Amino acid sequence: MNFKGLKMALGNLGVMTTQINNYKMRFLGDGFAGECELLGNKREYTKLVRMSVNSRYDHEQVVQAQKLIEEWQRGSEVNG
């Protein structure tokens, strides 16, 4: 799954997303926020995810978002 697929999947959960560039995307859900980033070059890169959750969050939405982000992390990234 690339950024476009992740962005669409998170959007279907009601999570707002914004793609900063081909290498960075931010997201905002009900009581949580974070960003996904690709670091490196086209052949070798690392997928970095930062996520913060506040005390009043929608547990189900967080769990579903984490599953989608994990799927993105396991997949191959092709053209952002």
C-alpha positions as a Markdown table, in Angstrom:
| # | Residue | x | y | z |
|---|---|---|---|---|
| 1 | Met | 0.0 | 0.0 | 0.0 |
| 2 | Asn | 1.4 | 3.4 | -0.9 |
| 3 | Phe | 0.5 | 6.8 | 0.6 |
| 4 | Lys | -2.5 | 7.2 | -1.7 |
| 5 | Gly | -4.0 | 3.9 | -0.6 |
| 6 | Leu | -3.3 | 4.6 | 3.0 |
| 7 | Lys | -4.8 | 8.1 | 2.7 |
| 8 | Met | -8.0 | 6.6 | 1.2 |
| 9 | Ala | -8.3 | 3.8 | 3.7 |
| 10 | Leu | -7.8 | 6.2 | 6.7 |
| 11 | Gly | -10.3 | 8.6 | 5.1 |
| 12 | Asn | -12.9 | 5.8 | 5.0 |
| 13 | Leu | -12.4 | 5.4 | 8.8 |
| 14 | Gly | -13.2 | 9.1 | 9.3 |
| 15 | Val | -9.5 | 10.1 | 9.9 |
| 16 | Met | -8.5 | 13.3 | 8.2 |
| 17 | Thr | -5.3 | 13.1 | 6.2 |
| 18 | Thr | -3.0 | 15.6 | 4.4 |
| 19 | Gln | -0.1 | 14.6 | 2.2 |
| 20 | Ile | 2.7 | 17.1 | 2.8 |
| 21 | Asn | 4.8 | 15.7 | -0.1 |
| 22 | Asn | 5.7 | 12.3 | -1.7 |
| 23 | Tyr | 7.5 | 11.3 | 1.4 |
| 24 | Lys | 5.3 | 12.6 | 4.3 |
| 25 | Met | 1.7 | 12.4 | 5.3 |
| 26 | Arg | -0.1 | 13.6 | 8.5 |
| 27 | Phe | -3.3 | 12.3 | 9.9 |
| 28 | Leu | -5.8 | 13.3 | 12.6 |
| 29 | Gly | -8.5 | 11.2 | 14.2 |
| 30 | Asp | -10.8 | 11.3 | 17.1 |
| 31 | Gly | -8.4 | 11.9 | 19.9 |
| 32 | Phe | -5.2 | 10.9 | 18.1 |
| 33 | Ala | -2.8 | 12.3 | 15.5 |
| 34 | Gly | 0.4 | 11.3 | 13.8 |
| 35 | Glu | 2.5 | 11.2 | 10.6 |
| 36 | Cys | 3.9 | 8.7 | 8.3 |
| 37 | Glu | 7.2 | 9.4 | 6.5 |
| 38 | Leu | 9.5 | 7.6 | 4.1 |
| 39 | Leu | 13.2 | 8.2 | 4.8 |
| 40 | Gly | 16.0 | 7.2 | 2.5 |
| 41 | Asn | 16.1 | 6.7 | -1.3 |
| 42 | Lys | 14.0 | 4.7 | -3.8 |
| 43 | Arg | 15.9 | 1.4 | -3.2 |
| 44 | Glu | 16.4 | 1.5 | 0.5 |
| 45 | Tyr | 14.1 | 3.4 | 2.7 |
| 46 | Thr | 12.6 | 3.2 | 6.2 |
| 47 | Lys | 9.0 | 3.9 | 7.0 |
| 48 | Leu | 8.7 | 6.1 | 10.1 |
| 49 | Val | 5.4 | 6.5 | 12.0 |
| 50 | Arg | 4.8 | 8.8 | 14.9 |
| 51 | Met | 1.4 | 8.7 | 16.6 |
| 52 | Ser | 0.1 | 10.4 | 19.8 |
| 53 | Val | -3.1 | 9.6 | 21.6 |
| 54 | Asn | -4.8 | 11.8 | 24.1 |
| 55 | Ser | -6.9 | 10.7 | 27.1 |
| 56 | Arg | -10.2 | 11.0 | 25.2 |
| 57 | Tyr | -9.9 | 8.9 | 22.1 |
| 58 | Asp | -12.1 | 6.6 | 20.0 |
| 59 | His | -10.5 | 3.2 | 20.8 |
| 60 | Glu | -12.0 | 1.4 | 17.8 |
| 61 | Gln | -10.9 | 4.1 | 15.4 |
| 62 | Val | -7.3 | 4.1 | 16.8 |
| 63 | Val | -7.1 | 0.3 | 16.5 |
| 64 | Gln | -8.4 | 0.3 | 12.9 |
| 65 | Ala | -6.0 | 3.1 | 12.0 |
| 66 | Gln | -3.1 | 1.2 | 13.5 |
| 67 | Lys | -3.9 | -1.9 | 11.5 |
| 68 | Leu | -3.9 | 0.1 | 8.3 |
| 69 | Ile | -0.6 | 1.8 | 9.1 |
| 70 | Glu | 0.9 | -1.6 | 10.0 |
| 71 | Glu | -0.2 | -2.9 | 6.6 |
| 72 | Trp | 1.4 | 0.2 | 4.9 |
| 73 | Gln | 4.6 | -0.4 | 6.8 |
| 74 | Arg | 4.8 | -4.1 | 5.6 |
| 75 | Gly | 4.1 | -3.2 | 2.0 |
| 76 | Ser | 6.4 | -2.0 | -0.7 |
| 77 | Glu | 6.2 | 1.7 | -1.5 |
| 78 | Val | 6.0 | 2.6 | -5.2 |
| 79 | Asn | 6.1 | 6.2 | -6.2 |
| 80 | Gly | 4.9 | 7.7 | -2.9 |
